[in-house]
Amino acid sequence: MAVSPTRIGKWFSAENLESVVNAVQLYGQYDGLLEIVNYNVRNEQYVVSGELILLEALNQMLEAIVRLKHLPGSLEELTKASVQSALQIRERDGYIAPRRTSATIPIGGIDVPFHSSILGAGVQSFRKVLQTKISPSSVSLDRLRGHYIPNLTARPFDVTKEYMENVYALTNSPFILELVKNYSPPKMQTDPGLEQHMAYTLLIEILAYQFSSPVRWIETQDVLLTEIEVGRFVEVGPGSVLSNMLKRSLSNLPPSARVDSDAVKARTNIMCVSSEMAKILYQEHPVADSAPAIAEAAAAPTKSSATETPAIAQPAAADIPPTVTTGGGGGAAAEEVSDVPVQPLETIRALIAYKLKCSLSAIPADRPIKDFVGGKSTVQNEIIGDLQKEFKDDFPEKPEEIPLSELAQSLSPIADSLGKHSSTLVARMISSKMPGGYGRAAISKHLSAAFGLGPMRQCGLFLVGLTLEPAARLDSESSAKAWLASVAQEYATHANIAYKVAAGNGGGQGSGSGAVAVINSAEFEASQLAQKQMVTQQLRVLARYLGINIDAALNGSAGTENQDSAEAEGWLVEHGEFYADNFKPKFSALMARHFDSSWNWARQDLIEIYYRLVQGKVTRIDLSMASDCLQLVNRLTPSIMDDLSQQVWAQLTGEM
C-alpha cells in the first residue's frame, strides 16, 4: 500500500509515519507483518507492506489523524481500537478488501511482501543462487567502487572497514562479521586477491539481504544529486516511474547549508528511453520554429522534379519537418513514428487546457487542478466531471488537490487512446471546423503520409488540436493541412518526437538551399495508379483461375469508408451529441457474469502444502516454500480453513 504523508497534512512527516507503523506493531496485540518497505519520494511516497488486517488498521489510524489534524501524544488507544475494528470487519465479511483513502493507495498484483523482514528466512537460499550465478572472477572492484549504490546501504559501494561495519549493522551477516574481524590493510596491500575476495563476499551478502530489506531510494537519490553530482540520468525500461520520482525529489531536496538547490536543479537532466531516445542519442534537432515554414509550404505550390536543383546524397533518414503539400504539389513521404497509446497525463492536461481555453504549456504536470481554476468551484467541478466521463475510473478523494502527474499514475490508459468525452470533442471539432468533405478518414490518411503518425499517435495529436481549435470553419483543404501542420509541430514538442523523411522518399537536398527534393505529385499518382492496375489484373487472373467473381467486391468497396465517415459526421452535426448517445447500444455492467475458479485453486494449493508436510516431503522451509505460503495468506477464507480442519480431523481419526 502506497502512503503519502503530505496528504495527511503538511505537518505530517516520514518520521510520524514510522511512529504510527511502529505503534501498530507495538500496541496492536496482533502478531503480524507491517513494515515500510519502500522509501521512494521524501514526504510524498512510501510503500507499506503487511497483512490486510494491519493495513486496514493503519488506514483507520491515518484517517483519524487527518480528522484530529495532529499526532496524538500516545498512540496506544488509537492503535488498539483500529486493530479491533479491522478484526471485526474480517469477522463480519469473512475477508478484508484493500481500500483507498485520501492518503493511501492499495497496490494490486503483489502477493509477496518483497523487501520486508519476513523474507529473511530465504536469504540463505538466495545466497546460494547468487553464488552459482556470479563468479568471483566476474566481479570488478573498479566498476563497483564509487559507482554502485545498493538499496541496502544507500551509500556507494566500497571495501573499507567502515562500510563493512555498516553492512553488518543492517544484516547481522556472519560472513560480513568475519570480514570485519579479519580486515587488515597491510595484508590487502601484499595480497591483491584478498581485496577481490572481500569485494565478492560483500557484494553477495548485500544482494542476498537486499530483497528482505527496505528500498532506501530517497537516500540514494540524495547521494546521486548532491554528493556524486550526477548531471545526466537516463532511465532504461518501458516506463518512466523512476524518472518521475527523481523529478519530484529534485524539486524537494532536503535543506542543507552546503547544497545549493538551484545549482543542483540547473545541472540535472533527467530522461527516459521510452519517450526521449532521440534526445538521449543527441539526435534531436530544434523543431519549434519550423511550424510557420511548414504552413507556408502547405499554401505554396512546389516545383516539379524537373526544375529542382541537382540533388546530393542523403542519410537513410533525416530529422527534418515533413513537407506539407496541397493541390498538385508533391511532398516527401514521412518515416513512420513509433505508435504508442495516449497516456492519462496527456489527456488530463489537454482537457483542462480545452476547458480553460489556454495552451498546454500553461498546464504544468506538477500542479493540482485547483491551482488552475482561480477559486471557481463550478469550473473545477466541471473539469473533474469531464475527467470522470473520460476515464470511468474510481477517482481518489479530493482529486483537485492531487498534482496532475500523480493523479495520472492512478488512472489506466484507455484501450482506444481516446475516451468517450475526448472522442466527442474531437468529432465535434472536425465536423464544425474542417472544410466540407474533409473528415476524419481523410485527416488520418494525411497525418499518416505527411508525418508518419499511427492511429494512437493521431489521437494524441487530436488532443493537442483541441487546445488549438480554429475560431471558424476552415475554407479549404490546403488551410486545413496548414492548421494540421502547426498542430503536428506542437504535438512533436510535447511528445518529444521528431518527424523524419524515410530513405528513398526524401530524394536529397538542393545544393546550397537545404530544401527537401520532391517529385511531381501527378507523376507519383500516375505511377501508383499503374501499379494498382497491374495488381488488379493479376488478381483478376487468379480469381478467374479459381472460379471466383470479384467484380462486385471491387466495385462496391471503393469510397465506402469515406462515404460512411461523411454520413456519420453529418448526422452528428444535424442531431447533436445527446440525441446520438441515446440511440447507441449500451451494455449494462449489471448483466455481466464473472466466472472465477481462484477459490478452488486456493483450496488445491493449501491441501497440496498440507500433504507435503504430512508426508514428510518438506524437510526445511526454503525460499520456494515461504513464497507458496505467502501467496496463500491473502486468499484464505473461513470456508477454506474449515475444509483444512476436516482434512486434519480425518487424518487424526483415520476417517478418510
C-alpha positions in Angstrom: 0.0 0.0 0.0 1.4 3.4 -1.0 1.2 6.1 1.6 1.7 9.9 1.1 2.4 11.8 4.3 1.7 15.2 2.7 -1.9 14.1 2.1 -2.4 13.6 5.8 -1.1 17.2 6.4 1.8 19.4 5.7 2.9 19.0 9.3 2.9 15.1 9.0 6.4 13.8 8.3 8.0 10.5 7.4 9.1 10.2 11.0 5.5 10.5 12.1 4.5 7.7 9.6 7.2 5.5 11.1 5.9 6.2 14.6 2.4 5.1 13.5 3.6 1.9 11.8 5.7 1.0 14.9 2.7 1.7 17.1 0.6 -0.9 15.2 3.4 -3.5 15.8 3.9 -2.5 19.5 0.3 -1.9 20.7 -1.9 -3.7 18.2 -1.9 -7.0 20.1 -1.9 -8.8 16.8 1.1 -10.8 15.7 1.5 -9.9 12.0 3.7 -8.1 9.5 3.5 -4.3 8.9 6.6 -2.5 7.7 7.7 0.4 5.5 9.5 -1.4 2.6 10.0 1.4 0.1 11.2 4.9 0.8 10.5 6.4 -2.7 10.0 10.2 -2.6 10.6 12.4 0.5 7.3 13.1 2.4 5.3 12.1 -0.7 5.6 8.4 -1.4 6.3 5.4 0.9 5.2 1.8 0.5 3.9 -0.2 3.5 3.7 -4.0 3.3 1.8 -6.2 5.7 -1.2 -8.3 6.4 -4.6 -7.0 5.3 -5.8 -6.7 8.9 -2.9 -4.4 9.9 -3.1 -2.4 6.6 -6.8 -1.7 7.4 -5.8 -0.7 10.9 -3.2 1.7 9.5 -5.8 3.1 7.2 -8.2 3.8 10.1 -5.4 5.4 12.2 -4.3 7.7 9.4 -8.0 8.7 8.8 -8.3 9.5 12.5 -5.1 11.6 12.4 -6.4 13.5 9.4 -9.5 14.4 11.4 -7.5 15.4 14.5 -5.1 17.4 12.5 -2.3 16.5 14.9 -0.5 13.3 16.1 -1.8 12.2 19.5 0.7 12.2 22.3 0.1 8.5 22.9 -0.9 6.2 20.0 -1.7 3.1 22.2 -5.5 3.6 22.5 -6.0 4.6 18.9 -3.9 1.6 17.7 -5.8 -1.0 19.8 -9.2 0.5 18.6 -8.1 0.4 15.0 -6.8 -3.2 15.1 -10.0 -4.4 16.8 -12.1 -2.6 14.3 -10.2 -4.3 11.4 -10.7 -7.7 13.1 -14.5 -7.0 13.4 -14.6 -6.2 9.7 -13.0 -9.6 8.8 -15.3 -11.5 11.2 -18.3 -9.8 9.7 -17.4 -10.0 6.0 -15.1 -13.0 6.0 -12.2 -11.0 4.4 -10.8 -7.5 4.2 -10.7 -5.8 0.9 -7.9 -3.3 0.3 -9.3 0.2 0.0 -8.2 3.6 -1.0 -8.2 6.6 1.3 -7.2 10.3 1.0 -3.6 9.3 1.9 -3.2 5.7 0.8 -3.5 3.7 -2.4 -3.6 -0.1 -2.5 -1.1 -1.7 -4.9 -2.6 -4.7 -6.7 -1.0 -7.7 -8.2 1.7 -8.1 -5.5 1.1 -11.1 -3.1 4.7 -11.4 -1.8 5.9 -8.7 0.7 9.2 -8.0 -1.0 11.8 -6.1 0.9 10.3 -7.0 4.3 11.9 -8.8 7.1 9.6 -11.8 6.7 11.6 -12.8 3.7 14.8 -13.1 5.9 14.3 -16.9 6.0 15.0 -17.0 2.3 18.4 -15.2 2.4 20.3 -18.4 2.7 18.7 -20.0 -0.3 19.0 -16.8 -2.3 22.7 -16.5 -1.4 23.3 -20.0 -2.9 21.6 -18.9 -6.1 23.7 -15.8 -6.3 26.9 -17.8 -5.8 26.0 -20.0 -8.7 25.2 -17.1 -11.0 28.1 -14.7 -10.0 31.6 -16.0 -10.1 34.4 -14.3 -8.1 36.4 -13.6 -11.2 33.5 -11.7 -12.8 33.4 -9.0 -10.0 35.3 -5.8 -11.0 36.0 -3.8 -7.9 36.9 -0.7 -10.0 33.5 -0.7 -11.6 31.7 -1.2 -8.2 33.7 1.2 -6.0 32.0 4.6 -6.0 29.6 3.7 -8.8 27.3 1.1 -7.4 24.8 2.2 -4.7 23.0 -0.7 -3.1 19.4 -0.2 -1.9 20.5 -1.9 1.3 23.0 0.8 2.3 22.1 3.8 0.1 25.9 4.5 0.0 28.4 4.0 -2.8 30.0 0.5 -2.7 33.4 0.4 -1.1 35.7 -2.2 0.6 36.5 -0.4 3.8 36.1 -1.4 7.4 33.6 1.4 8.0 31.4 0.3 5.0 31.5 -3.4 6.1 30.5 -2.4 9.7 27.6 -0.5 8.3 26.5 -3.6 6.2 26.9 -5.8 9.3 24.7 -3.5 11.4 22.0 -3.8 8.8 22.2 -7.5 8.2 23.9 -9.3 11.1 25.5 -11.5 8.4 28.2 -13.8 9.9 30.1 -13.6 6.6 30.4 -9.8 6.9 31.4 -10.2 10.6 34.2 -12.4 9.6 35.4 -9.8 7.0 35.3 -7.1 9.7 37.3 -9.2 12.2 40.0 -10.1 9.6 40.2 -6.7 8.0 43.9 -5.7 7.6 45.1 -3.0 5.2 48.7 -4.4 5.3 47.5 -7.8 4.2 45.4 -6.3 1.4 48.4 -4.4 0.1 50.6 -7.6 -0.1 47.8 -9.9 -1.3 45.8 -8.4 -4.2 43.5 -11.4 -4.2 42.3 -10.7 -0.7 40.6 -7.4 -1.6 38.9 -9.2 -4.6 37.7 -11.9 -2.2 36.3 -9.3 0.2 34.6 -7.4 -2.6 32.9 -10.6 -3.9 31.7 -11.7 -0.4 30.4 -8.2 0.3 28.6 -8.0 -3.0 26.9 -11.4 -2.5 25.8 -10.5 1.0 24.4 -7.1 0.0 22.4 -8.7 -2.8 21.2 -11.6 -0.6 19.9 -9.3 2.1 18.6 -6.7 -0.3 15.3 -8.4 -1.1 14.5 -8.7 2.6 15.5 -5.1 3.5 13.8 -1.8 2.7 14.5 0.1 -0.5 16.2 3.4 0.5 15.6 5.2 -2.7 15.2 8.7 -1.1 18.8 8.5 0.4 20.1 7.0 -2.9 18.7 10.0 -4.9 20.2 12.4 -2.4 23.7 10.8 -2.9 23.3 10.9 -6.7 22.2 14.5 -6.8 24.2 16.2 -4.1 27.3 14.1 -3.4 28.3 12.4 -6.6 26.6 15.3 -8.5 25.4 13.3 -11.5 24.2 15.6 -14.2 22.5 13.3 -16.7 20.1 10.5 -15.7 18.7 8.0 -18.2 16.0 5.5 -17.2 16.3 2.3 -19.2 13.0 0.5 -19.4 9.4 0.6 -20.8 8.2 3.3 -18.4 9.2 6.5 -16.6 8.5 5.6 -13.0 12.0 6.3 -11.6 12.4 9.4 -13.8 9.2 10.8 -12.3 10.3 10.0 -8.8 13.7 11.7 -9.4 12.0 14.8 -10.8 9.8 15.1 -7.7 12.8 14.5 -5.5 14.7 17.2 -7.4 12.0 19.7 -6.6 12.0 18.6 -2.9 15.7 18.5 -1.9 16.4 18.5 1.8 17.5 21.9 3.2 21.3 22.0 3.6 23.8 24.7 4.1 26.3 23.0 1.8 23.9 22.3 -1.0 22.7 24.9 -3.5 19.3 23.6 -4.6 19.1 25.9 -7.6 22.5 24.8 -8.8 21.6 21.1 -8.5 18.4 21.7 -10.5 20.2 23.6 -13.2 22.8 20.9 -13.8 20.5 17.9 -13.6 19.0 16.4 -16.8 16.5 13.5 -16.4 15.4 11.4 -19.4 13.9 8.0 -20.1 14.4 5.7 -23.0 10.7 5.1 -23.6 10.0 8.6 -24.8 13.2 10.5 -25.3 15.5 8.3 -27.2 16.4 10.9 -29.8 17.4 13.3 -27.1 19.4 10.7 -25.3 21.3 9.9 -28.5 21.9 13.6 -29.3 19.8 13.2 -32.5 17.2 15.8 -31.6 17.1 19.0 -33.7 15.1 22.1 -32.8 11.6 22.0 -34.4 9.7 24.6 -32.5 10.3 27.4 -35.0 9.6 25.3 -38.1 5.8 25.5 -37.9 5.5 28.8 -39.9 7.7 27.4 -42.6 5.6 24.2 -42.9 2.4 26.3 -43.0 3.9 28.4 -45.7 5.0 25.3 -47.7 1.5 24.0 -47.4 0.0 27.1 -49.0 2.5 27.4 -51.8 2.8 25.1 -54.9 6.0 23.2 -55.2 8.2 22.8 -58.2 8.3 19.7 -60.3 11.3 17.4 -60.1 12.4 18.6 -63.5 13.1 22.1 -62.1 14.8 21.1 -58.9 18.5 21.8 -58.4 20.9 18.8 -58.5 20.4 16.5 -55.5 23.2 15.3 -53.3 23.2 12.1 -51.3 21.2 12.0 -48.1 21.5 9.7 -45.0 18.9 6.9 -44.6 16.7 9.2 -42.5 17.0 12.9 -41.6 15.3 14.7 -38.7 13.5 17.3 -40.8 10.0 18.6 -40.7 7.9 16.9 -43.4 6.9 18.9 -46.4 3.1 19.5 -46.5 1.7 19.8 -49.9 -1.6 20.7 -51.4 -3.2 20.7 -54.8 -0.8 19.5 -57.4 2.3 19.9 -55.3 4.4 16.9 -54.1 5.8 16.1 -50.7 8.3 13.8 -49.1 6.9 10.7 -47.5 7.4 10.6 -43.8 9.1 7.8 -41.9 6.7 6.0 -39.5 6.8 7.2 -35.9 6.6 4.5 -33.2 2.9 4.3 -32.3 2.3 4.5 -28.6 -1.0 4.9 -26.6 -2.1 8.2 -25.2 -1.1 8.4 -21.6 -3.6 9.6 -19.0 -1.4 12.7 -18.2 -1.7 13.8 -21.9 -5.5 13.6 -21.8 -5.8 15.3 -18.4 -3.7 18.3 -19.4 -5.4 18.6 -22.8 -9.0 18.5 -21.3 -8.1 21.1 -18.7 -6.4 23.4 -21.3 -9.5 23.0 -23.5 -11.9 23.8 -20.7 -9.8 26.9 -19.6 -9.1 27.9 -23.3 -5.4 28.1 -22.7 -2.3 26.4 -24.1 -0.8 23.1 -22.9 2.3 24.9 -21.6 0.1 26.7 -19.1 -0.9 23.4 -17.5 2.2 22.0 -15.8 2.0 18.4 -14.6 3.3 19.1 -11.1 0.3 21.3 -10.0 -3.2 20.2 -9.0 -6.5 21.2 -10.7 -7.4 23.7 -8.1 -4.3 25.9 -9.0 -5.7 26.5 -12.5 -9.3 27.5 -11.8 -8.7 30.6 -9.7 -11.1 29.6 -6.9 -14.0 29.0 -9.3 -15.5 25.8 -7.8 -18.0 25.4 -10.7 -15.3 25.2 -13.3 -13.3 22.9 -11.0 -16.3 20.5 -10.7 -16.9 20.6 -14.5 -13.3 19.6 -15.1 -13.5 16.7 -12.6 -16.8 15.6 -14.2 -15.2 15.6 -17.7 -12.3 13.5 -16.4 -14.6 11.0 -14.8 -16.5 10.7 -18.0 -13.3 10.2 -19.9 -11.7 7.5 -17.7 -14.6 5.9 -15.8 -12.2 5.0 -13.0 -12.8 5.5 -9.3 -11.1 8.8 -8.6 -9.4 9.4 -5.3 -10.9 11.7 -2.8 -10.3 15.3 -3.5 -8.7 14.9 -6.9 -8.5 18.6 -7.3 -5.7 18.7 -4.6 -3.5 16.0 -6.3 -0.7 17.0 -8.7 -1.7 16.0 -12.2 1.3 13.7 -12.7 0.3 11.8 -9.5 -3.4 11.8 -10.5 -2.4 10.3 -13.9 -0.5 7.5 -12.2 -3.7 6.3 -10.5 -5.5 6.0 -13.8 -5.2 3.4 -16.5 -4.6 4.3 -20.2 -7.7 4.0 -22.4 -7.6 1.0 -24.8 -8.6 3.1 -27.8 -6.4 6.0 -26.7 -9.4 8.4 -26.6 -12.3 8.1 -24.1 -15.9 9.0 -24.5 -15.6 12.7 -23.7 -12.5 13.5 -25.7 -13.8 11.4 -28.7 -16.9 13.6 -28.7 -14.9 16.8 -28.6 -12.7 15.7 -31.4 -15.7 14.6 -33.6 -17.4 17.9 -32.9 -14.2 19.9 -33.8 -13.7 18.0 -37.1 -17.4 18.3 -38.2 -17.6 22.0 -37.3 -14.2 23.4 -38.2 -12.9 21.3 -41.1 -13.9 22.1 -44.7 -16.8 20.1 -46.1 -15.9 16.6 -47.2 -12.6 16.7 -45.3 -13.4 14.3 -42.5 -11.7 12.0 -40.0 -10.7 9.4 -42.6 -9.0 12.0 -44.9 -7.3 13.6 -42.0 -5.9 10.3 -40.7 -4.6 9.4 -44.2 -2.9 12.8 -44.4 -1.3 12.6 -40.9 0.0 9.1 -41.7 1.5 10.1 -45.1 2.9 13.5 -44.1 4.0 12.9 -40.6 4.2 9.1 -40.2 1.7 9.1 -37.3 -0.1 5.9 -36.5 -3.7 5.7 -35.1 -2.7 6.1 -31.4 -0.3 9.0 -32.1 -3.0 10.7 -34.1 -5.3 10.5 -31.0 -2.5 12.4 -29.1 -2.3 15.0 -31.9 -6.1 15.5 -31.9 -5.9 16.2 -28.1 -3.4 18.9 -28.8 -5.6 20.1 -31.6 -8.4 20.7 -29.2 -6.3 23.4 -27.4 -5.5 25.0 -30.8 -9.0 24.7 -32.3 -9.7 27.2 -35.2 -12.0 30.1 -34.4 -14.1 29.5 -37.5 -14.6 26.8 -40.1 -11.5 26.4 -42.4 -12.4 27.2 -46.0 -10.2 24.8 -47.9 -8.3 21.6 -47.7 -5.0 23.5 -48.0 -5.8 25.7 -45.0 -6.8 22.5 -43.1 -3.5 20.9 -43.8 -1.7 24.1 -42.8 -3.5 24.0 -39.5 -2.7 20.3 -39.0 0.9 21.1 -39.7 1.0 23.6 -36.8 -0.7 21.2 -34.5 1.7 18.4 -35.5 4.7 20.6 -34.6 3.1 21.5 -31.2 2.4 17.8 -30.6 6.0 16.9 -31.5 7.3 19.4 -28.9 5.2 17.9 -26.2 5.7 14.3 -27.2 9.5 14.7 -27.7 9.4 13.2 -31.2 11.0 14.3 -34.5 9.4 13.7 -37.9 11.7 12.1 -40.4 11.8 11.6 -44.1 12.1 7.9 -45.0 15.0 6.6 -47.0 14.4 6.8 -50.7 11.4 9.1 -50.3 13.2 12.3 -49.4 15.3 12.4 -52.5 18.0 14.8 -51.4 18.7 18.4 -50.7 19.1 21.2 -53.2 22.6 22.4 -53.5 23.0 25.2 -51.0 19.3 25.6 -50.4 18.7 22.9 -47.7 15.2 22.2 -49.2 13.8 18.7 -49.4 13.8 17.4 -53.0 10.3 16.2 -54.0 8.7 14.6 -57.1 5.8 15.9 -59.0 2.6 14.6 -57.4 0.9 14.0 -60.7 3.7 11.7 -61.8 3.7 9.9 -58.4 0.0 9.4 -58.5 0.2 8.1 -62.1 2.9 5.6 -61.0 0.7 4.5 -58.1 -2.3 4.1 -60.4 -0.3 2.0 -62.9 0.9 -0.2 -60.1 -2.6 -0.7 -58.8 -3.9 -1.6 -62.2 -1.2 -4.2 -62.6 -2.1 -5.7 -59.3 -5.8 -5.7 -60.2 -5.1 -7.5 -63.4 -3.1 -10.2 -61.6 -5.9 -10.5 -59.1 -8.4 -11.0 -61.8 -6.3 -13.7 -63.5 -6.0 -15.6 -60.2 -9.8 -15.2 -59.5 -10.7 -16.4 -62.9 -8.4 -19.4 -62.4 -10.1 -20.2 -59.1 -13.6 -19.5 -60.5 -14.3 -16.6 -58.2 -16.3 -13.5 -59.3 -14.6 -10.4 -57.6 -16.2 -7.6 -59.7 -18.9 -6.9 -57.1 -16.4 -6.7 -54.3 -14.0 -4.4 -56.2 -16.8 -2.1 -57.4 -18.6 -2.0 -54.1 -15.7 -1.3 -51.8 -14.5 2.0 -53.4 -15.4 5.1 -51.5 -17.4 3.2 -48.9 -15.2 4.2 -45.9 -15.2 7.9 -46.8 -18.9 7.9 -47.5 -19.7 6.3 -44.2 -17.5 8.8 -42.3 -19.1 11.8 -44.1 -22.6 10.5 -43.3 -21.8 9.8 -39.7 -20.3 13.3 -39.2 -23.2 15.0 -41.0 -25.7 13.0 -38.8 -23.9 14.1 -35.6 -23.9 17.8 -36.7 -27.6 17.6 -37.6 -29.0 15.8 -34.5 -26.4 16.6 -31.8 -24.4 14.5 -29.3 -27.2 13.9 -26.8 -29.6 12.5 -29.5 -26.8 10.3 -30.9 -25.8 8.9 -27.5 -29.4 7.8 -26.7 -29.6 5.7 -29.8 -26.3 3.8 -29.2 -26.5 0.2 -28.0 -25.4 0.1 -24.4 -24.1 -2.8 -22.3 -25.1 -2.9 -18.7 -22.3 -4.0 -16.3 -25.0 -5.5 -14.1 -25.6 -8.1 -16.8 -22.0 -9.3 -16.7 -21.3 -12.6 -15.1 -17.7 -13.4 -13.9 -16.6 -17.0 -13.6 -13.5 -17.3 -11.4 -12.1 -20.5 -10.1 -9.5 -18.9 -7.8 -11.5 -20.1 -4.7 -10.9 -23.6 -5.9 -7.2 -23.1 -6.6 -6.6 -21.7 -3.2 -8.1 -24.9 -1.7 -6.0 -27.0 -4.0 -2.7 -25.1 -3.1 -3.5 -25.3 0.6 -4.2 -29.1 0.5 -1.0 -29.7 -1.5 1.1 -27.9 1.1 -0.6 -29.7 3.9 0.0 -33.2 2.4 3.6 -32.3 1.5 4.2 -31.5 5.2 2.3 -34.6 6.4 4.1 -37.0 4.1 7.5 -35.6 5.1 8.4 -34.2 1.7 9.3 -30.9 3.2 12.4 -31.1 5.3 13.1 -27.4 5.6 11.4 -24.1 4.9 13.2 -22.7 1.9 12.5 -19.6 -0.3 10.1 -21.6 -2.6 8.1 -22.9 0.4 7.9 -19.5 2.0 6.8 -17.9 -1.3 4.0 -20.6 -1.6 2.8 -19.9 1.9 2.8 -16.1 1.5 0.8 -16.3 -1.7 -1.9 -18.2 0.2 -2.1 -15.6 3.1 -4.4 -13.2 1.3 -6.5 -15.9 -0.4 -7.7 -17.8 2.7 -11.3 -17.7 3.6 -13.2 -19.2 6.6 -14.6 -21.9 4.4 -11.2 -22.9 3.2 -9.9 -23.1 6.8 -13.0 -25.3 7.6 -12.0 -27.7 4.8 -8.5 -27.9 6.2 -9.8 -28.6 9.7 -11.8 -31.5 8.2 -8.7 -32.9 6.5 -6.7 -32.7 9.7 -9.5 -34.4 11.7 -9.8 -37.1 9.1 -6.1 -37.7 9.2 -6.1 -37.9 13.0 -9.1 -40.2 13.3 -8.5 -42.3 10.2 -11.9 -41.3 8.8 -10.9 -40.7 5.2 
